[in-house]
């Protein structure tokens, strides 16, 4: 069977963009693939994380996976740090990855910002760890958002170079799975910016801790333009906020943006916003409630992660062994 690997960083403030752009889609792949979903805590610490918050956020992402309907019995949910083979394979990949490849990574440039000398070495080799995550399980498909495509390209380069350098066909060449209407959910305050956990304005994003009143308020305050809604997606040109709100509606309702405009085209934003609020409350409410229920039972969440780590490890160990042999590490134990 085809195998999927994907990961979400436990860096807090999980929002609608994470859900519609990633986690909800993870749940939809369960019948067609063997799925391994990771909480990538080792990637998280490439930027400073408060230790107590990192623990809480790791449980939060796990709870979101479960609340979104991922079946942890049939598939695997675990946190990265608990399977040491990720770090071990990442070291080998640090020695396969070329500096020139890493220097081209736009995410590093964005995250490091102006003070590049001050960024961690971990942030720089982040893509090599991500390649290790995926290839440690010989995953064939990786559901990701647009922003991770460059990292997946690098994963393919690492796999190819490794196979070539050692003259063995160990790693598959992975395929990205880019999904659905809302691969990119934008900020409610600025349709040109991605919805982000680090946006200083709470009004820029909807989170799972938002109740119906907060969701209503955030959608009411969402930026729009003075025109009525366009009749089709052709009318999105130069209207990023309209495009974003319609796209969110389409994703929540599981229809296309043009379907939404067939109903709301020509209308004012105010009526549409009421409908969007009702839909968001209806679709997100149950997920949020299930998350809260799970977060109240950390021992249960931890037991899911423990079981997942053990099963992930059982797949990863023999593959790491194969790699160590190919590389020429002398096995004496
Ligand atoms: N870099 C990904 C992100 O920030 C998270 C991630 C880490 C990941 N390892 C992965 C995604 C492996 C897919 C596969 O979204």
Boltz pocket constraint, residues with backbone or C-beta under 6 A from the ligand:
constraints:
  - pocket:
      binder: B
      contacts: [[A, 5], [A, 6], [A, 7], [A, 8], [A, 9], [A, 40], [A, 43], [A, 129], [A, 130], [A, 133], [A, 134], [A, 142], [A, 143], [A, 144], [A, 148], [A, 151]]
      max_distance: 6.0
